[in-house]
Amino acid sequence: MNQKNYIPQLTFPRFLAAALVVIYHYGSDTYPFNTGYIKEIVSQGSVAVSFFFFLSGLVLSLNYFKDETLRFSTFLKKRIARIYPVYIFAFVLSLLLAMWLRNAFPKGLSVILQFAALHAWVPGICLEINYPGWSISVEMFFYLVFPFFIFLFRKMSILRLSLVVVIIWTISVFQNLYFETHFYNPDKIAFGELILYFPLWHLNTFLFGMLGGIVIRNKKNNDNFSIWPGLIFLCGFLIFILILGTPNSIRPHIHNGLLSPLYFMMCYGLAMDRTIISAFSGRKELVYLGDISYGIYILQFPVYLLFTKLVSIEKTQGIYFYVYFLVLIMVSAASYSFAEQKIRKMIIQKWIVRDKK
């Protein structure tokens, strides 16, 4: 990562988002996540994946917007080195555990497409094997189109870029609303997966994140103290929590990027903040939790299968969920510290450094 453009306080929110997804999947029956206002928020926990897409666009723009020497092949190799090793490990582990513990044997097409991170393009199978991996299929699509959009966005003023992104986002929001209102049917699984998981529908979120990264990059050298960024963050965060935690007409439609303006407010405010808010979020132990959040997200299902088997329970509930979550954090930390970083370095040395010689 380009340390010059690294903003540590934006890393910890990754952990919070990953934790929300895990609680949504496996801890919704556990106190306090099954009570009152918190229960309402947890019930919308899948929205955290949309935040991941936004943050992906933001971080990539921070690092590559001014890099005129960006080569598509080098960029793609770096991204594959970042996400693919752990993704494949989680995929293979999930596949083996499903066959062993559940006597489930996925179709060959499912195996091939998920191995290649293409399964989100095929409704009906995109949630098979390691189901959180659908989002990695979407991320791979973003990586393929990112160099094109970054080249295009460099030629635009901030005002024009903002207008283009907002128009794309608006069209996508209304398209998603139309699909959900007129075509969504819980009994038609494949069509529901087309509406919710098809990669193209999430491009608006990624582009909004790119806009956020470009705006932050242009502003972040301003070290003048101001209370406004902190207030922008708090305002965006409170509205976000209010939407998730209270019954309203917005909640059913937030999965495909509807809340991107709030993500923008939160990330911009946190990145530009110089108060105790960013100081707390930038603490190194919290940043480390953010660093291992990818493992927490992608390994949650295979670790869940193993944990429930070893302790002989059908699902994680009560104290079992907290123990499971702690084990998941430990496994992810070990994966990050002893495998992910070393494998990534090895791949970069083999693929990129040698290419430059």
N, C-alpha and C positions, 0 to 999 in steps of 0.2 A: 504493500500500500504506500502511496505517496504521502509521507509524513507531513509534508508542507500543507496538504489539504485535509489532513485527518482531524476530525472534530470529535474528541473522545466522548463528550456528553451525549452524542447521538447513538452511542453503542449500547448503553444500558437499556433503552427502550426496546431493543431487539429481544432481550431476555424477558421483559414484561409481556411482550406480545407472544413469545413462545410459551411462557407459563400460562397465559390465558387460554391458548389453544389446548394445552395439555389438561388444564382444569375442565375446559369445555368437553373434552373427550372422555376423561376418566375420573374427574373429581366433582362433578355437578351434584352428586348425592351426599357430599361430605360437608360438614359444618366448617366455616360459615358460608360456603358457596351455595348452600341450599336454602338460604334464608333471605327474605325480603328483597331489598334493593340490589344486593350483591348477586342474588340468584338471577335477577333480570339481566344484569350485565353479563354474567357467565353464559346465559342462554344465547347470547349473541357473540360468543367467543370466536366463531369462525371469521369474523371481520378482521381479526388480527392478521390473517393471511393477506388481505388487501393492503394492510399497512406495510407488510414485508415488500410487496410489489412497489409501493410508493418509495420506500426507503432504498430499494435497489436502484431505482432510477436516479434518486438524489445522490447517492454515494458515487455511482459511476460518473455522473456529470461533474461532481466535485473534482474527481481525479482526472478526467479525460477531456473536459470541455476546451481547454487551451492547448491540448497536446496535438499539435498540427502534424506530428510524425506518427500518429496512431496507425498501426497496421492491423487490418482485420484479423489476420492469422495469429498474430502475437496476442492481441486482445482476447480472442476466443480460447487460445491455449491457456492463458492465465485464468480465465473464468472456469474452464474445465478442471484445471488443477485445483481450484478453490472448492468446487462443490462435488465433483464427480466421484472421487474415491470413497467418501463417506456415504454418498448416495448409493453407490453400488454395493457397499458393505451392508447397508440397511436393507436394500432390496434382496440380496442373496439370503441374508439372515431371516428376513420375513418369509421368503419363499420356502426355505427349509423348515422353519418352525410351523408354517401353515400345513405343510405336508405331514410333519411329524405329529403335531398336537391336534390338528383339526381334520386330518385326513382329506385335505383339500388340495386338488391338483389343477391349477389354473391352465387355461388353454394356451397353446403354444404362441398364438398371436399376442396374448396379454404379456407373456414373458418377454418376447422379442421387443415389443413396443416400450415396455417399462424399462428394459435394459438400455434401450436407446433414448430414453426420456422423451418419447413421442406419444405417450398414452393419453395425455389430456386432449389430444386432437380426435380421439375416438370415443364418443359417448357410449356408455354401456360397459366399458372395461377400465375407464380411467381411474377408478377407485379400487381396483383389484390389487392383490398382493400387499404392498406397503402403501396404504391409501394416502397418507400425507404427501407422498411423492408426486402427486398430480401438480403441485405448485412448482416443483423443480422443472417439470416439463414446460410449464408456462415461462419460468425464468430462462430456460434455454432459448425459447422463442425471442425473449427480450434481448438476449445477448446477440442473436443473429441480426436483429434490426437496429440495435443501438448505434453502430458506426454510421449507418445511413442517416439516422435522425440527428446525431451529434454534428455531422457534416452540414446538414440542412439548417440546424438551429444556429450554428456559428454565423450564418449569413443574415440572421434576423436581429433586429433591435429587440430589447426586452419587451417593449410594448407590443410589437407585432407577434413575438413568440408567445407572449401571454394570451393574446387574442386567439391565436391558432390553437393552443392547448385547451383553452376554455371552450372553444367551439367543438373540438373533438370530444371533450369530456361531456358537454351538454348533449350532443348527439348520442353518445354512448349511454348516458343516463336514461334518456327517453326511449332508446331502443330496448334497454334492459327492462324498463318499466312496462313497455308494451308487451314484451315476451312473457314476463311474469304474470301480467294481468290477463292476457288472452290465451296463452298456450301452456302455462305451467300446470302439470297434473302429477301429483305425488305417486300415482299408480303407473305412470309412464317414466320409468327410471332413466332410460336413455335420453329422453328429451329434457328431463330435468337436469341431467348432467351437461347437456349441450348448453343450457341457459346459464348454469352456474360455473362451469369449469373450462369452457372452451377458451383457449389462450387469447384469441383476438378480442374477446370482450373485456379483457383486463389491460389491454394496451393503454387505455386512457389513464389508468392509475399510474402506470409506469412513466408515461409522458408528463403527467402532473408532477411526479417526483423529479424528473429531469429538470423541469422548470424550477422547482424548489432548489435543486443543487446549483443551477446557474445563478439564480438570484442570490443565494447565500454566498457563493464564490465571489460575486461582484461586490458584496457588502462586507464580507467578514474581516477585511483588513482594517475596518473602522473600530478602533479600540476605545473609543469614547464611551464612558459609562452612561447608561440610560436605563431607566426603569421600564421603558416600553416593551422591549423584547420579552421580558419576564411576564408582563401583563398579557401580551399576545399569546404566549404559551399557555398561561393559566386560563385565559378566555377560551381558547381552542379546546383545551383538555376538559374544562367544565361542560362545554356544550357537547363534546364527545360522550362524556359519562352520562349526561342528561338524556341524550338520544338513546343510548344503550339501556339505561336503567329505568326508563319510564315508558308506559304504553303510548305509542304515537304512530302516526301513519308513515313515518320515515323508516322505522326499524325493519320492516319486511323487505326493504329494497337496498340495503347497505352493502351487500356482498360484493358487487362489481364496481366499486370505486366511487359510490355516491358521496362518501365522506372525505374525498381527497382534499377539498379546501380546508377541512379541519386538520388533516395530516400536515398540510402546508403550514398552517398557523402554528401547530405544535413544534414542528421541526425547525421552522425559521426562528421562532421565539427562543427555543432551547439553544440553537446554534449561535445566535447573536447575544444571548444573555451573558451578563457578567456578574450576576448576583449569586446568592447561596444556592439557587435552583440548579444552575449549571455546575457549580462547584461540587454539589452533592452527586449529581448524575455522572460527573467526570471522575469520581473516586476510582482508583485503580482496581479495587476488588469488584466494584460494580461493572466496570468496563470489562473485566475478565468474564463475568457472567454473560455479558453481551457477546463476547468473543465465542463462547461455547454454545450460544443459543441455537446455532444451526444444528449442532448435534442433538440438542434437546428436542428440537422439532422433528428431525428426520428419523431419529432413533426411538421415538416415543412408542411406536407400535410394537416393534420386535422386543424391546425391553419389557413392555407390558405383557406380552405373551410369555416371556421367560419368567417374569416375576410371579404372575398368577399361577403358573405351573409349579414353581418351586415352593410357594407358600400354600398351595392347594386351595385357592379361592376362585370363584367365578368372575368376580370383578373387584376393582379397588374401591373401597369405601371406608370412611372413617380413618382410623390410624393407618390402615393399609395404604390408603392413597398417599399420605405424607411420607411413608417409608418408600413407596414406589417412586415418588417424585425425587426424593433424596438420592435413591439409587440411580435414577435417570441422570441427575446432575453429575454424580460421580463418574458414571460411565462416559458422559459427554465430555467432562473435563479430562479424563484419561485419553479419550479419543483425540481431543484437540491437542493436548500437550505432548503425547507420545506417538501419535500417528499422523493426524491431519497436517501439522506444520512440517513434519519431516518429509512426508510424501509429496506435499506441495512443493517444497524446496527441491526435492529430487526431480520432479517432473519439469519444473522451470529450468533447472540446470540442464536437463537432457533436451528439452524441446526448444527453449528460447535462447539460452546463453550459447549453445553450440551453433544455433542458426546464425548468430551474429558474427561468429568467427569466420 
